[in-house]
Amino acid sequence: MLHLSSFSKWMAGVSLVFGTALLGVSCGSSGGDLVSACEDSCAAQVKAGCKLSPTAEMCKAGCAATPTVFGEICLDEFTALTECASGLEWTCMGDVPVPTLTGCVEESLAWVKCQKEAPCRGYCKAAAGCGGGSEDACFQACQAEIAKQGTCDHDLEDVRLCEGKQKLTCVNGKATTPVCVMEKGRYVDCLASSDPCSGFCYLADDAGCPGTSKDACIMACQMQLVAKPNCKTAYEQVARCAGTKGITCSGGMATTPACTTEQQTFTTCLMMP
């Protein structure tokens, strides 16, 4: 899957062209047919005749695929922006077709806002009230959680974006899915760079294991590693393996049946004087 942070950086450039740099025209579009909008926009780009202009077919394929990165959450916003851009004059800038800097401000801002909100919007829609809260309450909590992640914020966004495209199961009040392993693994690796306990305990909480809360799990883990600092590397191996192969719940506790070797190494370390 395309990494959300990389995609957002690329689209930010596009959005800047369509947004803050485009002044003076508002197209007033409310969405519509994406296929038709892509055809019109691509025809305008090809017409510019730039050396690096895409073929009409390549352009249309890329255009139609763009909103699917966000699980169709931003389809209307992207369609509106594409329709608006197709009505602008396209010229060559560094051999690349770009629209004349004259419009689509409202459409661009709506598209940028939707991209930012898409991970949590999609996740909370898929979660469908799991845990008893409203979709809006879920969205606010999701946004707040991402904001607390520091350098791992984009990794958690990728997890939520992937989860929003799945059929989630409600387990002990937690919306969860066994897929999105790659995205969860990247997030755990990021967390482990500063605290391996946070990565493993996130996976335990994500799996819906009711034995302990995430905060209690982290505290217990950190106390163990403070008492046995030489075991930190062994625990990091457990967390990394769990991030790749997943966690299951057994007797209400998080277990790693696919990481037996790593778990045994860590357990042996804890038993050493």
The 8 nearest C-alpha neighbors of each residue, nearest first, counted from 0:
[[1, 2, 68, 3, 182, 161, 181, 157],
 [0, 2, 3, 6, 5, 68, 4, 157],
 [3, 1, 5, 4, 0, 6, 157, 154],
 [4, 2, 6, 5, 157, 7, 1, 153],
 [3, 5, 7, 6, 2, 153, 8, 154],
 [6, 4, 8, 2, 7, 3, 9, 1],
 [5, 7, 3, 9, 8, 4, 10, 2],
 [8, 6, 10, 4, 9, 5, 11, 3],
 [7, 9, 11, 5, 6, 10, 4, 12],
 [10, 8, 6, 7, 11, 12, 5, 13],
 [9, 11, 13, 7, 12, 8, 14, 6],
 [12, 10, 14, 8, 13, 9, 7, 15],
 [13, 11, 15, 10, 14, 9, 16, 8],
 [14, 12, 10, 16, 11, 15, 17, 9],
 [13, 15, 11, 17, 16, 12, 18, 107],
 [16, 14, 18, 12, 17, 13, 19, 11],
 [15, 17, 13, 14, 20, 18, 21, 12],
 [16, 18, 14, 15, 21, 107, 103, 13],
 [19, 17, 104, 15, 107, 21, 14, 20],
 [18, 20, 15, 21, 104, 16, 17, 22],
 [21, 19, 16, 18, 15, 22, 100, 17],
 [22, 20, 100, 102, 101, 18, 17, 19],
 [23, 21, 101, 102, 20, 24, 100, 104],
 [22, 24, 102, 101, 21, 25, 104, 103],
 [25, 23, 102, 101, 103, 22, 26, 104],
 [26, 24, 103, 27, 102, 104, 105, 23],
 [27, 25, 83, 28, 103, 24, 102, 106],
 [26, 28, 25, 29, 83, 106, 105, 79],
 [29, 27, 79, 26, 30, 83, 82, 106],
 [28, 30, 79, 27, 31, 75, 76, 78],
 [31, 29, 79, 75, 78, 28, 76, 32],
 [30, 32, 33, 78, 29, 75, 79, 36],
 [31, 33, 35, 34, 36, 30, 78, 37],
 [32, 34, 36, 78, 35, 37, 31, 63],
 [35, 33, 37, 36, 32, 38, 63, 59],
 [34, 36, 38, 33, 37, 32, 39, 82],
 [35, 37, 82, 33, 39, 38, 34, 81],
 [38, 36, 40, 34, 39, 35, 59, 41],
 [37, 39, 35, 41, 36, 40, 42, 59],
 [38, 40, 42, 36, 37, 85, 41, 35],
 [39, 41, 85, 37, 43, 42, 38, 36],
 [42, 40, 44, 38, 43, 39, 58, 55],
 [41, 43, 39, 45, 40, 44, 46, 38],
 [42, 44, 46, 40, 41, 45, 85, 89],
 [45, 43, 41, 47, 46, 42, 96, 89],
 [46, 44, 42, 47, 43, 48, 52, 41],
 [45, 47, 43, 48, 44, 42, 89, 49],
 [46, 48, 45, 44, 90, 49, 89, 96],
 [49, 47, 46, 45, 50, 52, 44, 91],
 [48, 50, 94, 52, 51, 91, 47, 95],
 [51, 49, 94, 52, 48, 95, 91, 96],
 [52, 50, 95, 94, 49, 53, 96, 48],
 [51, 53, 49, 50, 95, 45, 96, 54],
 [54, 52, 58, 57, 51, 55, 45, 44],
 [53, 55, 57, 56, 58, 52, 45, 41],
 [54, 56, 58, 57, 41, 59, 53, 45],
 [55, 57, 59, 58, 54, 60, 53, 41],
 [58, 56, 60, 54, 59, 55, 53, 61],
 [57, 59, 55, 61, 56, 60, 53, 41],
 [60, 58, 62, 56, 61, 57, 37, 63],
 [61, 59, 57, 63, 62, 58, 56, 64],
 [62, 60, 64, 58, 59, 63, 57, 65],
 [61, 63, 59, 65, 60, 64, 37, 58],
 [62, 64, 60, 61, 65, 59, 34, 37],
 [65, 63, 61, 67, 62, 66, 60, 68],
 [64, 66, 62, 67, 63, 68, 61, 69],
 [67, 65, 68, 74, 69, 71, 64, 73],
 [68, 66, 70, 71, 69, 64, 65, 74],
 [69, 67, 66, 70, 65, 64, 71, 1],
 [70, 68, 67, 71, 66, 72, 117, 73],
 [69, 71, 67, 72, 68, 164, 66, 121],
 [70, 72, 74, 67, 73, 69, 66, 68],
 [73, 71, 70, 69, 74, 117, 121, 120],
 [74, 72, 76, 71, 75, 113, 66, 77],
 [73, 75, 71, 77, 66, 76, 72, 78],
 [76, 74, 30, 78, 77, 73, 79, 31],
 [77, 75, 110, 79, 73, 78, 74, 109],
 [78, 76, 80, 74, 79, 75, 110, 81],
 [77, 79, 81, 30, 75, 33, 76, 80],
 [78, 80, 30, 82, 76, 28, 77, 81],
 [81, 79, 106, 83, 77, 78, 82, 107],
 [82, 80, 78, 84, 83, 79, 36, 77],
 [83, 81, 36, 79, 85, 80, 84, 78],
 [82, 84, 80, 81, 26, 85, 86, 103],
 [85, 83, 81, 86, 87, 82, 80, 40],
 [86, 84, 40, 82, 83, 87, 39, 81],
 [85, 87, 84, 83, 88, 82, 40, 43],
 [88, 86, 84, 85, 98, 99, 89, 83],
 [87, 89, 99, 98, 90, 86, 43, 85],
 [90, 88, 98, 97, 99, 47, 96, 44],
 [89, 91, 96, 47, 97, 98, 92, 88],
 [92, 90, 96, 95, 94, 49, 97, 93],
 [91, 93, 95, 94, 96, 97, 90, 49],
 [92, 94, 95, 91, 96, 49, 51, 50],
 [95, 93, 49, 50, 92, 91, 51, 96],
 [94, 96, 92, 51, 91, 93, 49, 52],
 [97, 95, 91, 90, 44, 49, 89, 52],
 [96, 98, 89, 90, 91, 95, 92, 99],
 [99, 97, 89, 88, 87, 100, 90, 84],
 [100, 98, 88, 101, 89, 87, 97, 90],
 [99, 101, 21, 98, 20, 102, 22, 16],
 [102, 100, 21, 22, 23, 99, 24, 103],
 [101, 103, 24, 21, 22, 23, 104, 25],
 [102, 104, 25, 106, 105, 17, 107, 83],
 [105, 103, 18, 107, 106, 102, 21, 108],
 [106, 104, 108, 107, 103, 109, 25, 18],
 [105, 107, 80, 109, 103, 104, 108, 79],
 [108, 106, 18, 110, 104, 109, 105, 17],
 [107, 109, 111, 105, 110, 106, 112, 18],
 [108, 110, 112, 106, 107, 111, 113, 76],
 [109, 111, 76, 107, 113, 108, 112, 77],
 [112, 110, 108, 114, 113, 109, 107, 115],
 [113, 111, 109, 115, 114, 110, 108, 116],
 [112, 114, 116, 110, 115, 111, 117, 73],
 [115, 113, 111, 117, 112, 116, 110, 73],
 [116, 114, 112, 113, 117, 111, 118, 7],
 [115, 117, 113, 114, 118, 119, 120, 112],
 [116, 118, 120, 114, 119, 113, 115, 121],
 [119, 117, 160, 159, 121, 120, 156, 116],
 [118, 120, 122, 121, 138, 117, 141, 116],
 [121, 119, 117, 123, 122, 118, 116, 124],
 [120, 122, 163, 124, 119, 118, 123, 117],
 [121, 123, 163, 119, 125, 124, 120, 159],
 [124, 122, 126, 125, 120, 121, 134, 137],
 [123, 125, 121, 127, 126, 122, 120, 134],
 [124, 126, 122, 127, 123, 163, 167, 121],
 [125, 127, 123, 124, 174, 129, 128, 122],
 [128, 126, 124, 125, 129, 123, 134, 133],
 [127, 129, 132, 131, 133, 126, 134, 130],
 [130, 128, 131, 126, 172, 127, 169, 174],
 [129, 131, 172, 132, 128, 173, 171, 169],
 [130, 132, 128, 129, 133, 172, 127, 134],
 [133, 131, 128, 130, 136, 137, 134, 129],
 [132, 134, 136, 135, 128, 137, 131, 127],
 [133, 135, 137, 136, 123, 128, 138, 124],
 [134, 136, 138, 137, 133, 139, 123, 132],
 [137, 135, 133, 139, 138, 134, 132, 140],
 [136, 138, 134, 140, 135, 139, 123, 141],
 [139, 137, 135, 141, 136, 140, 119, 123],
 [138, 140, 136, 142, 141, 137, 143, 135],
 [141, 139, 143, 137, 138, 142, 144, 136],
 [140, 142, 138, 144, 143, 139, 119, 137],
 [143, 141, 139, 145, 144, 140, 138, 146],
 [142, 144, 146, 140, 141, 145, 139, 147],
 [145, 143, 141, 147, 146, 142, 140, 148],
 [144, 146, 142, 152, 148, 147, 143, 141],
 [145, 147, 143, 144, 148, 142, 152, 149],
 [148, 146, 144, 145, 149, 143, 152, 142],
 [149, 147, 152, 151, 145, 146, 150, 144],
 [148, 150, 151, 152, 147, 146, 145, 153],
 [149, 151, 152, 148, 153, 189, 154, 190],
 [152, 150, 148, 154, 149, 153, 189, 155],
 [153, 151, 148, 145, 155, 154, 150, 149],
 [154, 152, 156, 155, 4, 151, 157, 3],
 [153, 155, 186, 157, 151, 156, 152, 185],
 [154, 156, 158, 157, 152, 153, 186, 159],
 [157, 155, 153, 159, 154, 158, 118, 160],
 [156, 158, 160, 154, 155, 159, 3, 182],
 [159, 157, 155, 182, 161, 156, 160, 183],
 [160, 158, 162, 118, 156, 161, 157, 122],
 [159, 161, 118, 157, 163, 158, 162, 156],
 [160, 162, 158, 163, 159, 164, 179, 157],
 [163, 161, 159, 165, 164, 160, 122, 158],
 [162, 164, 122, 121, 160, 161, 125, 165],
 [163, 165, 162, 161, 70, 160, 121, 166],
 [166, 164, 162, 163, 167, 161, 125, 176],
 [165, 167, 125, 168, 164, 176, 162, 163],
 [168, 166, 175, 176, 174, 165, 126, 125],
 [169, 167, 175, 174, 170, 176, 166, 126],
 [168, 170, 174, 173, 129, 172, 175, 171],
 [171, 169, 173, 172, 207, 168, 174, 175],
 [172, 170, 173, 207, 169, 209, 208, 130],
 [171, 173, 130, 170, 129, 169, 174, 131],
 [174, 172, 170, 169, 171, 207, 175, 130],
 [175, 173, 169, 168, 126, 167, 129, 170],
 [176, 174, 168, 167, 173, 205, 169, 206],
 [175, 177, 167, 178, 168, 162, 174, 166],
 [178, 176, 179, 175, 180, 245, 206, 167],
 [177, 179, 180, 176, 162, 165, 181, 161],
 [180, 178, 182, 181, 161, 183, 162, 158],
 [181, 179, 183, 178, 182, 184, 243, 177],
 [180, 182, 184, 183, 179, 185, 243, 242],
 [181, 183, 158, 185, 184, 179, 180, 157],
 [184, 182, 186, 180, 185, 181, 158, 187],
 [183, 185, 242, 181, 187, 186, 243, 182],
 [186, 184, 188, 182, 183, 187, 189, 181],
 [185, 187, 154, 183, 189, 184, 188, 155],
 [188, 186, 198, 190, 184, 189, 185, 242],
 [189, 187, 191, 185, 186, 190, 184, 192],
 [188, 190, 186, 187, 192, 191, 151, 185],
 [191, 189, 187, 198, 192, 188, 194, 193],
 [192, 190, 195, 194, 188, 193, 189, 198],
 [191, 193, 189, 190, 194, 188, 195, 187],
 [192, 194, 191, 190, 195, 189, 197, 196],
 [193, 195, 191, 196, 197, 190, 192, 198],
 [196, 194, 191, 198, 197, 235, 238, 190],
 [197, 195, 194, 217, 199, 198, 220, 200],
 [198, 196, 200, 195, 199, 194, 217, 201],
 [197, 199, 187, 201, 190, 195, 196, 200],
 [198, 200, 238, 202, 201, 196, 197, 203],
 [201, 199, 203, 197, 202, 213, 198, 216],
 [200, 202, 204, 198, 199, 203, 197, 205],
 [201, 203, 205, 199, 200, 204, 206, 198],
 [204, 202, 200, 206, 253, 205, 201, 208],
 [203, 205, 201, 207, 206, 202, 213, 208],
 [206, 204, 202, 207, 203, 201, 175, 173],
 [205, 207, 203, 204, 208, 202, 175, 247],
 [206, 208, 204, 205, 170, 173, 171, 209],
 [207, 209, 248, 251, 206, 252, 210, 203],
 [210, 208, 251, 211, 207, 171, 252, 212],
 [211, 209, 251, 252, 208, 212, 253, 250],
 [212, 210, 209, 216, 215, 213, 208, 252],
 [211, 213, 215, 214, 216, 204, 210, 209],
 [212, 214, 216, 215, 200, 204, 217, 201],
 [213, 215, 217, 216, 212, 218, 200, 211],
 [216, 214, 218, 212, 217, 213, 219, 211],
 [215, 217, 213, 219, 214, 218, 200, 212],
 [218, 216, 220, 214, 196, 215, 219, 197],
 [217, 219, 215, 221, 220, 216, 222, 214],
 [220, 218, 222, 216, 221, 217, 215, 223],
 [221, 219, 217, 223, 222, 218, 196, 216],
 [220, 222, 224, 218, 223, 219, 217, 225],
 [223, 221, 225, 219, 220, 224, 218, 226],
 [224, 222, 220, 226, 221, 225, 227, 219],
 [223, 225, 227, 228, 221, 226, 222, 231],
 [226, 224, 222, 228, 227, 223, 221, 220],
 [225, 227, 223, 224, 228, 222, 221, 229],
 [226, 228, 224, 229, 225, 230, 223, 269],
 [229, 227, 224, 230, 225, 231, 226, 223],
 [228, 230, 227, 231, 232, 268, 224, 233],
 [231, 229, 233, 228, 232, 227, 268, 234],
 [232, 230, 234, 233, 228, 229, 224, 235],
 [231, 233, 235, 234, 230, 236, 229, 265],
 [234, 232, 265, 236, 230, 235, 231, 264],
 [235, 233, 237, 231, 236, 232, 265, 230],
 [234, 236, 232, 238, 237, 233, 195, 239],
 [237, 235, 239, 233, 234, 238, 240, 261],
 [236, 238, 234, 240, 261, 235, 239, 262],
 [239, 237, 241, 235, 199, 236, 240, 242],
 [238, 240, 236, 242, 241, 237, 235, 243],
 [241, 239, 243, 237, 242, 238, 244, 236],
 [242, 240, 245, 238, 244, 243, 239, 246],
 [241, 243, 184, 239, 240, 245, 244, 187],
 [242, 244, 240, 241, 184, 245, 239, 180],
 [245, 243, 241, 242, 240, 257, 246, 180],
 [244, 246, 241, 242, 243, 247, 255, 180],
 [245, 247, 255, 254, 241, 253, 203, 202],
 [248, 246, 254, 253, 255, 249, 206, 245],
 [247, 249, 253, 252, 208, 251, 254, 250],
 [250, 248, 251, 252, 253, 254, 247, 208],
 [251, 249, 252, 248, 210, 253, 208, 209],
 [250, 252, 210, 209, 249, 208, 248, 253],
 [251, 253, 210, 249, 248, 250, 208, 254],
 [254, 252, 248, 203, 247, 208, 246, 249],
 [253, 255, 247, 246, 248, 256, 252, 249],
 [254, 256, 246, 258, 257, 241, 247, 259],
 [257, 255, 258, 259, 254, 247, 246, 245],
 [256, 258, 255, 259, 244, 245, 241, 240],
 [259, 257, 255, 261, 256, 260, 262, 240],
 [260, 258, 262, 261, 256, 257, 263, 255],
 [261, 259, 263, 262, 258, 264, 257, 265],
 [260, 262, 264, 237, 258, 263, 259, 236],
 [261, 263, 259, 265, 264, 260, 237, 258],
 [264, 262, 266, 260, 265, 261, 259, 267],
 [265, 263, 261, 267, 262, 266, 260, 268],
 [264, 266, 233, 268, 262, 263, 267, 234],
 [267, 265, 263, 269, 268, 264, 262, 270],
 [268, 266, 270, 264, 269, 265, 263, 271],
 [267, 269, 265, 271, 266, 270, 230, 264],
 [268, 270, 266, 267, 271, 265, 227, 230],
 [271, 269, 267, 268, 266, 272, 265, 227],
 [270, 272, 268, 269, 267, 266, 227, 230],
 [271, 270, 269, 268, 227, 267, 229, 226]]
